[in-house]
Amino acid sequence: MITSLHGSRRIVAVAGSSAVVAVAAALLAQGSASADVLLKLPSQVQSQTLPDGTKISISRVNERAIIAPSLGATPLHRAAQVSAKYQVTTSKKAKIRIGAGYIVGCQVSITGTSVTPGVSGQDAITSATGVNAITGGATSAGSITLGAGQATSYFINNVEKADDFGQQQQTTNVDYETTNAKLSYVNSQLQLTGCAGYAQARSFAVIRVRTSNVDKQVTFYGKPFSIG
């Protein structure tokens, strides 16, 4: 009887140890699943020569996105912190304007999506893939609400400056007059709500270069990435 009881105690002790290990493993797995995910995106360069012979080069480097767990564990919310650095160089001094931002889509591929800036400062989103496009009143807040099949855009910067008549206005563009313009941002917030399915984002920059003879605008796209 004593031997049998001792053996039973040993079995219970081993079983208890196994339970503790199992619980610890489950907690570790849960912690890993809820950790931030870092996405490093490829650097890109685009070059061209303007009709007056001015050579321009546009580059995007150090682009990354930190995808955070959804708040309250709800599938309708996405959060990310985005970073990148742009550089625009010209072979001679020019007026350079940079507007950097992101296209965000819900349950739709945004690989073929393009941005067409309008005169009002808002962006029209168009796509060859059948996106139910909506006009984005792009701001620097990065707080977006989308339903299935929708896409929109927003700009990173929100700059206050005087217009031609001296009145203060808000703009999403940053202006330079140089041969080497740089624009960077670190851990800017991107928040998406209302999307029950998969969501994607894609960086873009609208670059405008003006010389004494040429006024050229180029849209420079990054690689699409998943935000959950």
Biotite code that builds the C-alpha atoms (Angstrom):
import biotite.structure as struc

atoms = struc.array([
    struc.Atom([0.000, 0.000, 0.000], chain_id="A", res_id=1, res_name="MET", atom_name="CA", element="C"),
    struc.Atom([2.801, 2.440, 0.894], chain_id="A", res_id=2, res_name="ILE", atom_name="CA", element="C"),
    struc.Atom([4.660, 1.725, -2.337], chain_id="A", res_id=3, res_name="THR", atom_name="CA", element="C"),
    struc.Atom([1.470, 2.146, -4.324], chain_id="A", res_id=4, res_name="SER", atom_name="CA", element="C"),
    struc.Atom([0.637, 5.444, -2.626], chain_id="A", res_id=5, res_name="LEU", atom_name="CA", element="C"),
    struc.Atom([4.164, 6.750, -3.182], chain_id="A", res_id=6, res_name="HIS", atom_name="CA", element="C"),
    struc.Atom([3.909, 5.802, -6.841], chain_id="A", res_id=7, res_name="GLY", atom_name="CA", element="C"),
    struc.Atom([0.599, 7.638, -7.130], chain_id="A", res_id=8, res_name="SER", atom_name="CA", element="C"),
    struc.Atom([2.102, 10.777, -5.647], chain_id="A", res_id=9, res_name="ARG", atom_name="CA", element="C"),
    struc.Atom([4.925, 10.653, -8.123], chain_id="A", res_id=10, res_name="ARG", atom_name="CA", element="C"),
    struc.Atom([2.536, 10.315, -11.023], chain_id="A", res_id=11, res_name="ILE", atom_name="CA", element="C"),
    struc.Atom([0.509, 13.302, -9.789], chain_id="A", res_id=12, res_name="VAL", atom_name="CA", element="C"),
    struc.Atom([3.678, 15.367, -9.405], chain_id="A", res_id=13, res_name="ALA", atom_name="CA", element="C"),
    struc.Atom([4.802, 14.611, -12.973], chain_id="A", res_id=14, res_name="VAL", atom_name="CA", element="C"),
    struc.Atom([1.359, 15.367, -14.324], chain_id="A", res_id=15, res_name="ALA", atom_name="CA", element="C"),
    struc.Atom([1.320, 18.674, -12.453], chain_id="A", res_id=16, res_name="GLY", atom_name="CA", element="C"),
    struc.Atom([4.698, 19.638, -13.911], chain_id="A", res_id=17, res_name="SER", atom_name="CA", element="C"),
    struc.Atom([3.449, 18.861, -17.410], chain_id="A", res_id=18, res_name="SER", atom_name="CA", element="C"),
    struc.Atom([0.406, 21.068, -16.848], chain_id="A", res_id=19, res_name="ALA", atom_name="CA", element="C"),
    struc.Atom([2.602, 23.978, -15.739], chain_id="A", res_id=20, res_name="VAL", atom_name="CA", element="C"),
    struc.Atom([4.802, 23.601, -18.820], chain_id="A", res_id=21, res_name="VAL", atom_name="CA", element="C"),
    struc.Atom([1.742, 23.467, -21.081], chain_id="A", res_id=22, res_name="ALA", atom_name="CA", element="C"),
    struc.Atom([0.268, 26.627, -19.552], chain_id="A", res_id=23, res_name="VAL", atom_name="CA", element="C"),
    struc.Atom([3.600, 28.445, -19.833], chain_id="A", res_id=24, res_name="ALA", atom_name="CA", element="C"),
    struc.Atom([3.938, 27.424, -23.489], chain_id="A", res_id=25, res_name="ALA", atom_name="CA", element="C"),
    struc.Atom([0.417, 28.655, -24.212], chain_id="A", res_id=26, res_name="ALA", atom_name="CA", element="C"),
    struc.Atom([1.138, 32.016, -22.603], chain_id="A", res_id=27, res_name="LEU", atom_name="CA", element="C"),
    struc.Atom([4.361, 32.396, -24.567], chain_id="A", res_id=28, res_name="LEU", atom_name="CA", element="C"),
    struc.Atom([2.571, 31.553, -27.804], chain_id="A", res_id=29, res_name="ALA", atom_name="CA", element="C"),
    struc.Atom([-0.136, 34.092, -27.019], chain_id="A", res_id=30, res_name="GLN", atom_name="CA", element="C"),
    struc.Atom([2.461, 36.761, -26.310], chain_id="A", res_id=31, res_name="GLY", atom_name="CA", element="C"),
    struc.Atom([4.237, 36.046, -29.601], chain_id="A", res_id=32, res_name="SER", atom_name="CA", element="C"),
    struc.Atom([0.994, 36.215, -31.550], chain_id="A", res_id=33, res_name="ALA", atom_name="CA", element="C"),
    struc.Atom([0.177, 39.634, -30.122], chain_id="A", res_id=34, res_name="SER", atom_name="CA", element="C"),
    struc.Atom([3.646, 41.129, -30.696], chain_id="A", res_id=35, res_name="ALA", atom_name="CA", element="C"),
    struc.Atom([4.304, 43.869, -33.230], chain_id="A", res_id=36, res_name="ASP", atom_name="CA", element="C"),
    struc.Atom([5.438, 42.721, -36.677], chain_id="A", res_id=37, res_name="VAL", atom_name="CA", element="C"),
    struc.Atom([8.190, 44.649, -38.488], chain_id="A", res_id=38, res_name="LEU", atom_name="CA", element="C"),
    struc.Atom([8.038, 44.782, -42.292], chain_id="A", res_id=39, res_name="LEU", atom_name="CA", element="C"),
    struc.Atom([11.096, 46.088, -44.138], chain_id="A", res_id=40, res_name="LYS", atom_name="CA", element="C"),
    struc.Atom([10.192, 47.215, -47.648], chain_id="A", res_id=41, res_name="LEU", atom_name="CA", element="C"),
    struc.Atom([12.583, 47.443, -50.621], chain_id="A", res_id=42, res_name="PRO", atom_name="CA", element="C"),
    struc.Atom([14.344, 50.655, -51.597], chain_id="A", res_id=43, res_name="SER", atom_name="CA", element="C"),
    struc.Atom([13.432, 52.061, -55.003], chain_id="A", res_id=44, res_name="GLN", atom_name="CA", element="C"),
    struc.Atom([14.886, 54.558, -57.476], chain_id="A", res_id=45, res_name="VAL", atom_name="CA", element="C"),
    struc.Atom([13.260, 56.232, -60.480], chain_id="A", res_id=46, res_name="GLN", atom_name="CA", element="C"),
    struc.Atom([15.095, 58.502, -62.914], chain_id="A", res_id=47, res_name="SER", atom_name="CA", element="C"),
    struc.Atom([14.150, 60.487, -66.002], chain_id="A", res_id=48, res_name="GLN", atom_name="CA", element="C"),
    struc.Atom([15.182, 63.432, -68.141], chain_id="A", res_id=49, res_name="THR", atom_name="CA", element="C"),
    struc.Atom([12.804, 66.365, -68.611], chain_id="A", res_id=50, res_name="LEU", atom_name="CA", element="C"),
    struc.Atom([12.216, 67.935, -72.048], chain_id="A", res_id=51, res_name="PRO", atom_name="CA", element="C"),
    struc.Atom([14.585, 70.824, -71.220], chain_id="A", res_id=52, res_name="ASP", atom_name="CA", element="C"),
    struc.Atom([17.386, 68.354, -70.411], chain_id="A", res_id=53, res_name="GLY", atom_name="CA", element="C"),
    struc.Atom([17.063, 68.517, -66.619], chain_id="A", res_id=54, res_name="THR", atom_name="CA", element="C"),
    struc.Atom([17.802, 65.119, -65.092], chain_id="A", res_id=55, res_name="LYS", atom_name="CA", element="C"),
    struc.Atom([15.828, 64.095, -62.011], chain_id="A", res_id=56, res_name="ILE", atom_name="CA", element="C"),
    struc.Atom([16.231, 61.136, -59.677], chain_id="A", res_id=57, res_name="SER", atom_name="CA", element="C"),
    struc.Atom([13.688, 60.060, -57.044], chain_id="A", res_id=58, res_name="ILE", atom_name="CA", element="C"),
    struc.Atom([14.533, 57.520, -54.359], chain_id="A", res_id=59, res_name="SER", atom_name="CA", element="C"),
    struc.Atom([12.760, 55.941, -51.391], chain_id="A", res_id=60, res_name="ARG", atom_name="CA", element="C"),
    struc.Atom([14.878, 54.231, -48.720], chain_id="A", res_id=61, res_name="VAL", atom_name="CA", element="C"),
    struc.Atom([14.469, 52.926, -45.170], chain_id="A", res_id=62, res_name="ASN", atom_name="CA", element="C"),
    struc.Atom([10.797, 52.213, -45.743], chain_id="A", res_id=63, res_name="GLU", atom_name="CA", element="C"),
    struc.Atom([9.262, 50.058, -43.041], chain_id="A", res_id=64, res_name="ARG", atom_name="CA", element="C"),
    struc.Atom([5.963, 49.364, -41.334], chain_id="A", res_id=65, res_name="ALA", atom_name="CA", element="C"),
    struc.Atom([5.407, 48.125, -37.790], chain_id="A", res_id=66, res_name="ILE", atom_name="CA", element="C"),
    struc.Atom([2.088, 46.284, -37.710], chain_id="A", res_id=67, res_name="ILE", atom_name="CA", element="C"),
    struc.Atom([0.535, 46.401, -34.243], chain_id="A", res_id=68, res_name="ALA", atom_name="CA", element="C"),
    struc.Atom([-2.089, 44.060, -32.758], chain_id="A", res_id=69, res_name="PRO", atom_name="CA", element="C"),
    struc.Atom([-5.651, 45.296, -33.145], chain_id="A", res_id=70, res_name="SER", atom_name="CA", element="C"),
    struc.Atom([-7.012, 47.178, -30.165], chain_id="A", res_id=71, res_name="LEU", atom_name="CA", element="C"),
    struc.Atom([-9.477, 45.134, -28.149], chain_id="A", res_id=72, res_name="GLY", atom_name="CA", element="C"),
    struc.Atom([-8.730, 42.114, -30.369], chain_id="A", res_id=73, res_name="ALA", atom_name="CA", element="C"),
    struc.Atom([-11.361, 43.321, -32.856], chain_id="A", res_id=74, res_name="THR", atom_name="CA", element="C"),
    struc.Atom([-10.911, 42.328, -36.526], chain_id="A", res_id=75, res_name="PRO", atom_name="CA", element="C"),
    struc.Atom([-12.362, 45.686, -37.621], chain_id="A", res_id=76, res_name="LEU", atom_name="CA", element="C"),
    struc.Atom([-9.319, 47.651, -36.476], chain_id="A", res_id=77, res_name="HIS", atom_name="CA", element="C"),
    struc.Atom([-5.783, 47.842, -37.905], chain_id="A", res_id=78, res_name="ARG", atom_name="CA", element="C"),
    struc.Atom([-2.868, 49.900, -36.645], chain_id="A", res_id=79, res_name="ALA", atom_name="CA", element="C"),
    struc.Atom([0.597, 50.470, -38.050], chain_id="A", res_id=80, res_name="ALA", atom_name="CA", element="C"),
    struc.Atom([3.538, 52.825, -37.720], chain_id="A", res_id=81, res_name="GLN", atom_name="CA", element="C"),
    struc.Atom([5.152, 53.733, -41.043], chain_id="A", res_id=82, res_name="VAL", atom_name="CA", element="C"),
    struc.Atom([8.527, 55.260, -41.871], chain_id="A", res_id=83, res_name="SER", atom_name="CA", element="C"),
    struc.Atom([10.431, 56.192, -45.035], chain_id="A", res_id=84, res_name="ALA", atom_name="CA", element="C"),
    struc.Atom([12.915, 58.656, -46.486], chain_id="A", res_id=85, res_name="LYS", atom_name="CA", element="C"),
    struc.Atom([12.573, 60.352, -49.894], chain_id="A", res_id=86, res_name="TYR", atom_name="CA", element="C"),
    struc.Atom([15.251, 62.154, -51.846], chain_id="A", res_id=87, res_name="GLN", atom_name="CA", element="C"),
    struc.Atom([14.762, 64.101, -55.079], chain_id="A", res_id=88, res_name="VAL", atom_name="CA", element="C"),
    struc.Atom([17.843, 65.340, -56.927], chain_id="A", res_id=89, res_name="THR", atom_name="CA", element="C"),
    struc.Atom([17.976, 67.494, -60.068], chain_id="A", res_id=90, res_name="THR", atom_name="CA", element="C"),
    struc.Atom([20.860, 68.327, -62.379], chain_id="A", res_id=91, res_name="SER", atom_name="CA", element="C"),
    struc.Atom([20.126, 72.035, -61.935], chain_id="A", res_id=92, res_name="LYS", atom_name="CA", element="C"),
    struc.Atom([18.321, 74.142, -59.343], chain_id="A", res_id=93, res_name="LYS", atom_name="CA", element="C"),
    struc.Atom([14.562, 73.733, -59.470], chain_id="A", res_id=94, res_name="ALA", atom_name="CA", element="C"),
    struc.Atom([11.395, 74.200, -57.427], chain_id="A", res_id=95, res_name="LYS", atom_name="CA", element="C"),
    struc.Atom([10.596, 70.776, -55.977], chain_id="A", res_id=96, res_name="ILE", atom_name="CA", element="C"),
    struc.Atom([7.344, 69.809, -54.270], chain_id="A", res_id=97, res_name="ARG", atom_name="CA", element="C"),
    struc.Atom([6.921, 66.508, -52.405], chain_id="A", res_id=98, res_name="ILE", atom_name="CA", element="C"),
    struc.Atom([3.658, 65.079, -51.097], chain_id="A", res_id=99, res_name="GLY", atom_name="CA", element="C"),
    struc.Atom([4.128, 61.665, -49.461], chain_id="A", res_id=100, res_name="ALA", atom_name="CA", element="C"),
    struc.Atom([1.375, 59.348, -48.284], chain_id="A", res_id=101, res_name="GLY", atom_name="CA", element="C"),
    struc.Atom([-0.300, 55.953, -48.457], chain_id="A", res_id=102, res_name="TYR", atom_name="CA", element="C"),
    struc.Atom([-3.054, 54.240, -50.409], chain_id="A", res_id=103, res_name="ILE", atom_name="CA", element="C"),
    struc.Atom([-5.089, 51.928, -48.160], chain_id="A", res_id=104, res_name="VAL", atom_name="CA", element="C"),
    struc.Atom([-7.520, 49.284, -49.415], chain_id="A", res_id=105, res_name="GLY", atom_name="CA", element="C"),
    struc.Atom([-9.981, 46.891, -47.788], chain_id="A", res_id=106, res_name="CYS", atom_name="CA", element="C"),
    struc.Atom([-10.570, 43.462, -49.353], chain_id="A", res_id=107, res_name="GLN", atom_name="CA", element="C"),
    struc.Atom([-9.138, 44.568, -52.681], chain_id="A", res_id=108, res_name="VAL", atom_name="CA", element="C"),
    struc.Atom([-5.771, 44.364, -54.404], chain_id="A", res_id=109, res_name="SER", atom_name="CA", element="C"),
    struc.Atom([-4.177, 47.804, -54.651], chain_id="A", res_id=110, res_name="ILE", atom_name="CA", element="C"),
    struc.Atom([-1.293, 46.671, -56.855], chain_id="A", res_id=111, res_name="THR", atom_name="CA", element="C"),
    struc.Atom([-2.762, 48.441, -59.882], chain_id="A", res_id=112, res_name="GLY", atom_name="CA", element="C"),
    struc.Atom([-4.104, 51.419, -57.960], chain_id="A", res_id=113, res_name="THR", atom_name="CA", element="C"),
    struc.Atom([-2.956, 54.913, -58.881], chain_id="A", res_id=114, res_name="SER", atom_name="CA", element="C"),
    struc.Atom([-3.352, 58.378, -57.416], chain_id="A", res_id=115, res_name="VAL", atom_name="CA", element="C"),
    struc.Atom([-4.494, 61.308, -59.531], chain_id="A", res_id=116, res_name="THR", atom_name="CA", element="C"),
    struc.Atom([-4.151, 64.586, -57.604], chain_id="A", res_id=117, res_name="PRO", atom_name="CA", element="C"),
    struc.Atom([-7.018, 67.016, -58.147], chain_id="A", res_id=118, res_name="GLY", atom_name="CA", element="C"),
    struc.Atom([-6.951, 70.799, -58.147], chain_id="A", res_id=119, res_name="VAL", atom_name="CA", element="C"),
    struc.Atom([-8.770, 70.881, -54.806], chain_id="A", res_id=120, res_name="SER", atom_name="CA", element="C"),
    struc.Atom([-5.921, 69.092, -53.049], chain_id="A", res_id=121, res_name="GLY", atom_name="CA", element="C"),
    struc.Atom([-7.888, 65.866, -52.618], chain_id="A", res_id=122, res_name="GLN", atom_name="CA", element="C"),
    struc.Atom([-6.912, 62.617, -54.321], chain_id="A", res_id=123, res_name="ASP", atom_name="CA", element="C"),
    struc.Atom([-8.886, 60.515, -56.739], chain_id="A", res_id=124, res_name="ALA", atom_name="CA", element="C"),
    struc.Atom([-8.144, 56.795, -56.471], chain_id="A", res_id=125, res_name="ILE", atom_name="CA", element="C"),
    struc.Atom([-8.417, 54.793, -59.667], chain_id="A", res_id=126, res_name="THR", atom_name="CA", element="C"),
    struc.Atom([-7.676, 51.173, -60.431], chain_id="A", res_id=127, res_name="SER", atom_name="CA", element="C"),
    struc.Atom([-7.718, 48.690, -63.246], chain_id="A", res_id=128, res_name="ALA", atom_name="CA", element="C"),
    struc.Atom([-8.747, 45.971, -60.790], chain_id="A", res_id=129, res_name="THR", atom_name="CA", element="C"),
    struc.Atom([-12.274, 47.157, -60.123], chain_id="A", res_id=130, res_name="GLY", atom_name="CA", element="C"),
    struc.Atom([-11.712, 49.022, -56.864], chain_id="A", res_id=131, res_name="VAL", atom_name="CA", element="C"),
    struc.Atom([-14.803, 50.761, -55.569], chain_id="A", res_id=132, res_name="ASN", atom_name="CA", element="C"),
    struc.Atom([-12.762, 53.933, -55.335], chain_id="A", res_id=133, res_name="ALA", atom_name="CA", element="C"),
    struc.Atom([-13.617, 56.838, -53.079], chain_id="A", res_id=134, res_name="ILE", atom_name="CA", element="C"),
    struc.Atom([-12.153, 60.315, -52.891], chain_id="A", res_id=135, res_name="THR", atom_name="CA", element="C"),
    struc.Atom([-9.845, 60.724, -49.949], chain_id="A", res_id=136, res_name="GLY", atom_name="CA", element="C"),
    struc.Atom([-9.719, 64.010, -48.077], chain_id="A", res_id=137, res_name="GLY", atom_name="CA", element="C"),
    struc.Atom([-6.110, 63.243, -47.328], chain_id="A", res_id=138, res_name="ALA", atom_name="CA", element="C"),
    struc.Atom([-4.807, 64.466, -43.987], chain_id="A", res_id=139, res_name="THR", atom_name="CA", element="C"),
    struc.Atom([-1.811, 63.761, -41.801], chain_id="A", res_id=140, res_name="SER", atom_name="CA", element="C"),
    struc.Atom([-3.897, 61.996, -39.143], chain_id="A", res_id=141, res_name="ALA", atom_name="CA", element="C"),
    struc.Atom([-3.892, 58.647, -40.927], chain_id="A", res_id=142, res_name="GLY", atom_name="CA", element="C"),
    struc.Atom([-7.242, 57.646, -39.407], chain_id="A", res_id=143, res_name="SER", atom_name="CA", element="C"),
    struc.Atom([-9.292, 55.892, -42.081], chain_id="A", res_id=144, res_name="ILE", atom_name="CA", element="C"),
    struc.Atom([-12.639, 54.103, -42.214], chain_id="A", res_id=145, res_name="THR", atom_name="CA", element="C"),
    struc.Atom([-13.238, 51.719, -45.126], chain_id="A", res_id=146, res_name="LEU", atom_name="CA", element="C"),
    struc.Atom([-15.718, 49.040, -46.132], chain_id="A", res_id=147, res_name="GLY", atom_name="CA", element="C"),
    struc.Atom([-15.160, 46.010, -48.341], chain_id="A", res_id=148, res_name="ALA", atom_name="CA", element="C"),
    struc.Atom([-13.931, 46.842, -51.846], chain_id="A", res_id=149, res_name="GLY", atom_name="CA", element="C"),
    struc.Atom([-12.983, 50.423, -50.993], chain_id="A", res_id=150, res_name="GLN", atom_name="CA", element="C"),
    struc.Atom([-9.677, 52.258, -51.192], chain_id="A", res_id=151, res_name="ALA", atom_name="CA", element="C"),
    struc.Atom([-8.544, 55.732, -50.250], chain_id="A", res_id=152, res_name="THR", atom_name="CA", element="C"),
    struc.Atom([-5.374, 57.704, -49.637], chain_id="A", res_id=153, res_name="SER", atom_name="CA", element="C"),
    struc.Atom([-3.929, 60.117, -47.136], chain_id="A", res_id=154, res_name="TYR", atom_name="CA", element="C"),
    struc.Atom([-0.831, 62.282, -46.917], chain_id="A", res_id=155, res_name="PHE", atom_name="CA", element="C"),
    struc.Atom([1.749, 62.155, -44.151], chain_id="A", res_id=156, res_name="ILE", atom_name="CA", element="C"),
    struc.Atom([2.441, 65.888, -43.875], chain_id="A", res_id=157, res_name="ASN", atom_name="CA", element="C"),
    struc.Atom([0.093, 68.703, -42.942], chain_id="A", res_id=158, res_name="ASN", atom_name="CA", element="C"),
    struc.Atom([1.866, 72.010, -43.482], chain_id="A", res_id=159, res_name="VAL", atom_name="CA", element="C"),
    struc.Atom([0.589, 75.500, -42.741], chain_id="A", res_id=160, res_name="GLU", atom_name="CA", element="C"),
    struc.Atom([1.889, 78.240, -45.019], chain_id="A", res_id=161, res_name="LYS", atom_name="CA", element="C"),
    struc.Atom([0.817, 81.486, -46.658], chain_id="A", res_id=162, res_name="ALA", atom_name="CA", element="C"),
    struc.Atom([-0.756, 81.438, -50.129], chain_id="A", res_id=163, res_name="ASP", atom_name="CA", element="C"),
    struc.Atom([-0.088, 83.963, -52.896], chain_id="A", res_id=164, res_name="ASP", atom_name="CA", element="C"),
    struc.Atom([-2.357, 86.469, -51.133], chain_id="A", res_id=165, res_name="PHE", atom_name="CA", element="C"),
    struc.Atom([-0.747, 86.098, -47.700], chain_id="A", res_id=166, res_name="GLY", atom_name="CA", element="C"),
    struc.Atom([-3.550, 83.987, -46.240], chain_id="A", res_id=167, res_name="GLN", atom_name="CA", element="C"),
    struc.Atom([-2.587, 80.976, -44.118], chain_id="A", res_id=168, res_name="GLN", atom_name="CA", element="C"),
    struc.Atom([-3.626, 77.619, -45.550], chain_id="A", res_id=169, res_name="GLN", atom_name="CA", element="C"),
    struc.Atom([-3.159, 73.932, -44.837], chain_id="A", res_id=170, res_name="GLN", atom_name="CA", element="C"),
    struc.Atom([-1.346, 71.857, -47.436], chain_id="A", res_id=171, res_name="THR", atom_name="CA", element="C"),
    struc.Atom([-0.038, 68.307, -47.681], chain_id="A", res_id=172, res_name="THR", atom_name="CA", element="C"),
    struc.Atom([2.957, 69.320, -49.797], chain_id="A", res_id=173, res_name="ASN", atom_name="CA", element="C"),
    struc.Atom([6.455, 70.332, -48.737], chain_id="A", res_id=174, res_name="VAL", atom_name="CA", element="C"),
    struc.Atom([8.234, 72.816, -51.028], chain_id="A", res_id=175, res_name="ASP", atom_name="CA", element="C"),
    struc.Atom([11.945, 73.224, -51.762], chain_id="A", res_id=176, res_name="TYR", atom_name="CA", element="C"),
    struc.Atom([14.097, 75.277, -54.116], chain_id="A", res_id=177, res_name="GLU", atom_name="CA", element="C"),
    struc.Atom([17.308, 73.327, -54.488], chain_id="A", res_id=178, res_name="THR", atom_name="CA", element="C"),
    struc.Atom([19.024, 70.504, -56.371], chain_id="A", res_id=179, res_name="THR", atom_name="CA", element="C"),
    struc.Atom([18.682, 68.037, -53.487], chain_id="A", res_id=180, res_name="ASN", atom_name="CA", element="C"),
    struc.Atom([15.360, 67.811, -51.603], chain_id="A", res_id=181, res_name="ALA", atom_name="CA", element="C"),
    struc.Atom([14.862, 65.364, -48.729], chain_id="A", res_id=182, res_name="LYS", atom_name="CA", element="C"),
    struc.Atom([11.701, 64.377, -46.881], chain_id="A", res_id=183, res_name="LEU", atom_name="CA", element="C"),
    struc.Atom([11.510, 61.747, -44.147], chain_id="A", res_id=184, res_name="SER", atom_name="CA", element="C"),
    struc.Atom([9.056, 60.586, -41.510], chain_id="A", res_id=185, res_name="TYR", atom_name="CA", element="C"),
    struc.Atom([9.422, 58.102, -38.635], chain_id="A", res_id=186, res_name="VAL", atom_name="CA", element="C"),
    struc.Atom([6.675, 56.021, -37.003], chain_id="A", res_id=187, res_name="ASN", atom_name="CA", element="C"),
    struc.Atom([3.755, 57.990, -38.440], chain_id="A", res_id=188, res_name="SER", atom_name="CA", element="C"),
    struc.Atom([0.447, 56.482, -37.356], chain_id="A", res_id=189, res_name="GLN", atom_name="CA", element="C"),
    struc.Atom([-1.805, 54.628, -39.779], chain_id="A", res_id=190, res_name="LEU", atom_name="CA", element="C"),
    struc.Atom([-5.141, 53.464, -38.376], chain_id="A", res_id=191, res_name="GLN", atom_name="CA", element="C"),
    struc.Atom([-7.897, 51.677, -40.263], chain_id="A", res_id=192, res_name="LEU", atom_name="CA", element="C"),
    struc.Atom([-11.362, 50.848, -38.911], chain_id="A", res_id=193, res_name="THR", atom_name="CA", element="C"),
    struc.Atom([-14.424, 49.164, -40.359], chain_id="A", res_id=194, res_name="GLY", atom_name="CA", element="C"),
    struc.Atom([-12.591, 46.624, -42.557], chain_id="A", res_id=195, res_name="CYS", atom_name="CA", element="C"),
    struc.Atom([-13.714, 43.092, -41.695], chain_id="A", res_id=196, res_name="ALA", atom_name="CA", element="C"),
    struc.Atom([-11.475, 41.383, -44.283], chain_id="A", res_id=197, res_name="GLY", atom_name="CA", element="C"),
    struc.Atom([-7.850, 41.649, -45.307], chain_id="A", res_id=198, res_name="TYR", atom_name="CA", element="C"),
    struc.Atom([-6.335, 45.107, -45.720], chain_id="A", res_id=199, res_name="ALA", atom_name="CA", element="C"),
    struc.Atom([-3.362, 46.448, -47.664], chain_id="A", res_id=200, res_name="GLN", atom_name="CA", element="C"),
    struc.Atom([-1.388, 49.668, -47.800], chain_id="A", res_id=201, res_name="ALA", atom_name="CA", element="C"),
    struc.Atom([1.017, 51.120, -50.340], chain_id="A", res_id=202, res_name="ARG", atom_name="CA", element="C"),
    struc.Atom([3.247, 54.182, -50.100], chain_id="A", res_id=203, res_name="SER", atom_name="CA", element="C"),
    struc.Atom([3.305, 56.867, -52.757], chain_id="A", res_id=204, res_name="PHE", atom_name="CA", element="C"),
    struc.Atom([4.828, 60.278, -53.337], chain_id="A", res_id=205, res_name="ALA", atom_name="CA", element="C"),
    struc.Atom([3.603, 62.941, -55.731], chain_id="A", res_id=206, res_name="VAL", atom_name="CA", element="C"),
    struc.Atom([6.702, 64.808, -56.962], chain_id="A", res_id=207, res_name="ILE", atom_name="CA", element="C"),
    struc.Atom([6.487, 68.096, -58.864], chain_id="A", res_id=208, res_name="ARG", atom_name="CA", element="C"),
    struc.Atom([9.599, 69.622, -60.442], chain_id="A", res_id=209, res_name="VAL", atom_name="CA", element="C"),
    struc.Atom([9.488, 73.106, -61.964], chain_id="A", res_id=210, res_name="ARG", atom_name="CA", element="C"),
    struc.Atom([12.278, 74.783, -63.895], chain_id="A", res_id=211, res_name="THR", atom_name="CA", element="C"),
    struc.Atom([12.176, 77.960, -65.970], chain_id="A", res_id=212, res_name="SER", atom_name="CA", element="C"),
    struc.Atom([11.035, 75.878, -68.966], chain_id="A", res_id=213, res_name="ASN", atom_name="CA", element="C"),
    struc.Atom([9.327, 72.746, -67.635], chain_id="A", res_id=214, res_name="VAL", atom_name="CA", element="C"),
    struc.Atom([6.659, 71.840, -65.063], chain_id="A", res_id=215, res_name="ASP", atom_name="CA", element="C"),
    struc.Atom([6.636, 68.061, -64.536], chain_id="A", res_id=216, res_name="LYS", atom_name="CA", element="C"),
    struc.Atom([4.707, 65.912, -62.048], chain_id="A", res_id=217, res_name="GLN", atom_name="CA", element="C"),
    struc.Atom([5.546, 62.279, -61.234], chain_id="A", res_id=218, res_name="VAL", atom_name="CA", element="C"),
    struc.Atom([3.842, 59.781, -58.917], chain_id="A", res_id=219, res_name="THR", atom_name="CA", element="C"),
    struc.Atom([6.277, 57.358, -57.290], chain_id="A", res_id=220, res_name="PHE", atom_name="CA", element="C"),
    struc.Atom([4.763, 54.143, -55.856], chain_id="A", res_id=221, res_name="TYR", atom_name="CA", element="C"),
    struc.Atom([6.060, 51.733, -53.236], chain_id="A", res_id=222, res_name="GLY", atom_name="CA", element="C"),
    struc.Atom([5.430, 48.012, -52.803], chain_id="A", res_id=223, res_name="LYS", atom_name="CA", element="C"),
    struc.Atom([1.996, 46.995, -51.388], chain_id="A", res_id=224, res_name="PRO", atom_name="CA", element="C"),
    struc.Atom([2.045, 45.310, -47.982], chain_id="A", res_id=225, res_name="PHE", atom_name="CA", element="C"),
    struc.Atom([-0.503, 43.641, -45.729], chain_id="A", res_id=226, res_name="SER", atom_name="CA", element="C"),
    struc.Atom([-1.737, 45.347, -42.578], chain_id="A", res_id=227, res_name="ILE", atom_name="CA", element="C"),
    struc.Atom([-3.762, 42.349, -41.452], chain_id="A", res_id=228, res_name="GLY", atom_name="CA", element="C"),
])
